[in-house]
Amino acid sequence: MYKLEFTYKLEDIDNVAKHVLDQFDVKTILFDGEMGAGKTTFISALLKAMRSNDTATSPTFSIVNEYNVPNDKVFHFDFYRIENIEEAYNFGIEDYLNSNHWLFIEWADRVEEILPENTQTLIIEKVNNKERSLKLTINKKLLTENNAMTETKF
């Protein structure tokens, strides 16, 4: 695994999301970052890049939100409020993990022991009010001359 790292301006988030989406080689994406860093905002931009008509909202209280994308679904989880793994089992996390749909998971460290091995992690850090730093783990087999992002383009 390698990391793709760059800083982007918030007004460029839609273009960034399109490029990041092209780097995914699995459907389980873990989103890491402090509260308020922009994880849900980036997920909303990813949905747009996936041609969804839905807008992401924080599932902090509902635990999971469902969004439609052409020929698939995205399940967006926020495990910030769960206190133990049993809570995840109680709402049927195993069914979601075995669904073969997109899984976007915030606060994944709270359910780490049940996550599949094939995941990618996207870390978002707030640089200032208008910029974010993004780090994405990517599978080295995707790194080719045609699709590797080797410099900041945003």
C-alpha positions in Angstrom: 0.0 0.0 0.0 1.1 3.5 -0.8 -0.3 6.8 0.3 -1.5 9.6 -2.0 -1.2 12.9 -0.2 -2.1 16.4 -1.1 -3.8 19.6 0.0 -6.8 21.0 -1.6 -9.0 24.1 -1.4 -12.7 23.5 -0.5 -13.9 25.0 -3.7 -12.1 22.2 -5.5 -13.7 19.4 -3.5 -15.8 18.0 -6.4 -12.7 17.7 -8.7 -10.8 16.1 -5.8 -13.6 13.6 -5.1 -13.6 12.5 -8.8 -9.9 11.8 -8.7 -10.0 10.1 -5.4 -12.9 7.9 -6.6 -10.7 6.7 -9.5 -8.1 5.5 -6.9 -10.5 3.2 -5.0 -10.0 -0.5 -5.7 -12.3 -1.7 -2.9 -15.8 -0.7 -1.8 -15.1 -0.3 1.9 -13.6 3.1 2.6 -12.6 4.2 6.1 -12.8 7.9 6.8 -10.5 9.3 9.5 -10.2 12.8 10.9 -11.1 15.0 13.8 -14.7 16.0 14.3 -15.3 18.9 11.9 -12.5 18.0 9.5 -15.0 17.5 6.6 -15.5 13.8 6.4 -19.2 14.0 5.6 -18.6 16.9 3.3 -16.1 14.8 1.3 -18.5 11.9 1.3 -21.2 14.2 -0.2 -18.7 15.1 -2.9 -17.9 11.5 -3.6 -21.7 10.8 -4.0 -21.8 13.5 -6.5 -18.9 12.0 -8.4 -20.7 8.7 -8.3 -23.7 10.4 -10.0 -26.0 10.2 -7.0 -28.8 12.6 -6.5 -28.4 12.2 -2.7 -26.5 14.5 -0.4 -24.6 13.0 2.5 -25.7 13.9 6.0 -24.0 12.9 9.2 -25.4 9.6 10.5 -24.1 10.3 14.0 -27.5 9.7 15.6 -28.9 7.2 13.1 -25.5 5.3 12.9 -26.1 4.5 9.2 -27.5 6.4 6.2 -28.3 4.9 2.8 -27.7 6.6 -0.5 -28.5 5.5 -4.0 -25.9 5.6 -6.8 -26.5 4.1 -10.3 -26.7 0.3 -10.1 -25.6 0.3 -6.4 -26.0 1.7 -2.9 -23.7 3.5 -0.5 -24.1 2.8 3.3 -22.5 5.6 5.3 -21.7 4.8 8.9 -20.7 7.0 11.8 -19.6 4.9 14.8 -18.7 7.9 17.0 -21.6 7.3 19.4 -21.3 3.5 19.8 -19.8 2.4 23.1 -18.9 -1.2 22.2 -18.9 -3.7 19.4 -22.1 -5.3 20.6 -24.0 -2.1 19.5 -22.8 -2.7 16.0 -23.9 -6.3 16.0 -27.3 -5.3 17.4 -28.1 -3.2 14.3 -26.9 -5.8 11.9 -23.4 -4.6 10.9 -22.6 -8.1 9.5 -25.3 -7.8 6.9 -23.9 -4.6 5.7 -20.4 -5.9 5.6 -21.5 -8.9 3.5 -23.7 -6.8 1.2 -21.2 -6.1 -1.6 -22.4 -2.4 -1.6 -20.2 0.6 -1.0 -19.4 1.2 2.7 -18.2 4.6 3.9 -17.2 4.3 7.5 -16.4 7.2 9.9 -14.9 6.4 13.3 -14.0 2.9 12.1 -11.6 2.3 14.9 -14.6 1.6 17.1 -15.4 -1.5 15.1 -12.0 -2.3 13.8 -12.0 -6.0 14.8 -14.9 -6.8 12.5 -13.9 -4.9 9.4 -12.8 -6.7 6.3 -9.2 -6.8 5.4 -9.7 -5.1 2.0 -10.3 -1.5 3.0 -8.8 1.8 2.0 -8.4 4.6 4.5 -8.9 8.3 3.7 -7.6 10.7 6.3 -8.8 14.3 6.1 -7.2 17.1 8.2 -8.2 20.7 8.4 -5.4 22.9 7.4 -7.4 26.1 7.8 -11.0 27.2 7.1 -10.6 26.9 3.3 -8.1 24.1 2.9 -7.9 20.4 3.8 -5.1 17.8 3.7 -6.0 14.4 2.3 -4.1 11.1 2.7 -5.4 8.0 0.9 -4.0 4.5 1.2 -4.0 3.0 -2.3 -3.1 -0.4 -3.5 0.2 -0.4 -5.4 -1.2 -2.3 -8.3 -3.2 0.9 -9.2 -0.1 3.0 -9.5 0.6 3.3 -13.1 2.0 6.1 -15.2 -1.5 7.0 -16.3 -3.3 7.3 -13.0 -0.8 7.9 -10.3 -1.1 11.4 -8.7 2.4 12.4 -8.1 2.0 16.1 -7.5 -0.6 18.5 -6.1 -3.1 19.2 -8.8 -5.7 21.2 -6.9 
